[in-house]
Amino acid sequence: MTNSGTKNKVLWAIVTVLVLVYALFPVMSILATSFKAPSDLTSGTFLPSSGTATTSNYEQILVGDAQGLFLSALRNSIGISLIATFIAVVLATLCAYAIARLDFPGKGLVLTTALAVSIFPVISIVTPLFNLWRTIGLYDTWLGLIIPYLSLTLPISIWTLAAFFRQIPWELEQAAQVDGATTWQAFRKAIVPLAAPGVFTTAIIAFFIAWNDFVYGISLTSTETARPVPAALAFFTGASQFEAPTGAISAAAIIVTIPVVLLVLLFQRQIVSGLTSGAVKG
Amino acid sequence: MTSAIPAPQAEPTSSPETTPSVKTRSTPEKKARPQYSDRVRAERRLGWLLAGPAFIVMLLVTLYPILQAAFESLFQFRLTTPDEREFVGLGNYAVILTDPVWWRDLGTTLIITVITVAVELVLGFALALVMDKALRSIKGVLRTAILVPYGIITVVSAFAWFYAFDINSGYVNSWFDWLPGIDENTNWFAQTGTALFVIMASEIWKTTPFISLLLLAGLAQVPGELTEAAKVDGATWWEQMSRVIIPNMKAAIMVAVLFRALDAFRIFDNVFIMTNGAYGTEVLSLLAYRQSISRLEIGLGSAVSVLLFLCVLIISFVAIRLFKVDLAGTQGGKS
């Protein structure tokens, strides 16, 4: 028994290491690249050559030449993604509450629309928006990205929240009212604590999606006023014309990956339940 | 939105989504009919008041642009020469559909879609099985690890894979130079096959976690008694898989495959970063982008966009018809 127990343990250790390598290797790869000096980039090794590891790439994008380019993109990405997430979650909370709790005709239509919007090819929306935004002056503005971002964040928020809200025992609200609470008290004390985790999880998932956008970012912006990080990375140039921007891009890539890793570390359980309940169980 | 509310006298439709709590709440009032009608009316109005804004926003950000694109696709229209806008009917579509570039890009897109989804399904299923069987303590670690690719920006993933394979900054060539065909001068991004290989690797790495989480949720719904019974009857591991587990999670598999296929069909970021469509790696999204944003051919670009949209519609329709993927049934608490 103990023998097979150890065997099992070794097996699981191997499997765990394999999964960790699978999941983290590309991240490690770009992390290693971000510490390479320009002269070391062509060395053909995974790690920087010993003694040459440098933080100059990070200095370049945080305090150096590329600072304006990167920091403005970071500000745009954070601002635009947060606002698009906030609007989507507010609208989706109202909508999902109605779907989970009220009986009204057209409920199926709302859910089907959300599904249809979520499989919509983004590039098909970009061409007409590109043209329209140029005419009405939304091209290269925050609002010009926030509006199309809703097409990414709103449908998944509605589905995820509707799934969460269906699982809430709404009878608690009446129970609280029977116990003498006012309507508002009943809602705040009994329902909000149950609904808040779902809303929060939805916000994280919606934020990931907005944070990941590339097509809208490169198509609907042209300058630092609104260009988000993924688009900015694609247009990065080296410190000089003759230098590849590899190091700077890698450093920037690591910086924008940090929030993702933090959110995943803190909320993995919630994210998993949010992703799966919206898509499979309901 | 009030105008959209149908006549208040309509019979209370027993929609399948009706939650139990709503039913129990309105049953007692059934005796007093006028009051009930008022209540139904109020509930319907409130329902649309709450769901309406989200519904309108969704239509505004998708339906309106696609209709606009359909309209503009009927013109020959270049932004650099706005005065020469000319109605050409379906001419743009004729131009695209008779151009080999469209068919080549469609082929590339389909190849990427089929291969990535097939690999992701196998890999994702393996990951789901591992997470399903793992002890509680390891489970958290595994889930956290595989959520990293899920959350990472696609462009970052593209750069990570690109730099690893790149002939200048990469290390893959020196690591694998013992394999036939790989040496320090192998330029992965100068041939269609190898370039597509790296593009698909990045795509697969980034999106397998999503598919595996969907499959994990599907696995959890397979009744444990069935697997136990099969074990007692002496079924091998493979028999348990093919006869009990996989048939019982068919719905989850189908939903995962359809969602991922539609997503893969829209692939853009990885191709844009790694090759920008060079060496026969152009996909349909990139073709649309090149026409409208780079060349400012709004008419042609809109036509490509509409065609791409129609492709997505056809895939969904075929999948739903052929494989009976019940997307609406995935919600509603039945499963």
Interface residues (C-beta under 8 A of the other chain):
Chain A: W12 V15 T16 V19 L20 Y22 A23 L24 P26 V27 S29 I30 T33 L41 T42 G44 T45 F46 L91 A92 L94 C95 Y97 A98 I99 A100 R101 L102 D103 F104 P105 G106 K107 G108 L109 V110 L111 T112 T113 A114 L115 A116 V117 I119 F120 P121 V122 I123 S124 I125 V126 T127 P128 L129 F130 N131 L132 R134 I147 P148 L150 S151 L154 P155 I158 W159 A162 A163 R166 P169 W170 E171 F208 W211 N212 F214 V215 I218 S219 V229 P230 L233 A234 A244 T246 I249 S250 A253 V256 T257 V260 V261 L263 V264 L265 Q268 R269 I271 V272 L275 T276 S277 A279 V280 K281 G282
Chain B: A4 P6 A10 P12 T13 S15 E17 T18 T19 S21 V22 S26 V40 E43 R44 L46 G47 W48 L49 L50 A51 P53 A54 F55 V57 M58 L59 V61 T62 P65 I66 Q68 A69 E72 L79 L127 V130 A134 L135 I138 G140 V141 L142 R143 T144 A145 I146 L147 V148 P149 Y150 G151 I152 I153 T154 V155 V156 S157 F159 A160 W161 Y163 A164 N168 S169 G170 Y171 N173 S174 W175 E184 S202 W205 P209 F210 L213 L214 L216 A217 G218 Q221 A252 V255 A256 F259 L262 F265 R266 F268 D269 F272 I273 L284 S285 A288 Y289 Q291 S292 I293 I298 G301 S302 S305 V306 L308 F309 V312 S316 L327 A328 T330 Q331 G332 G333 S335
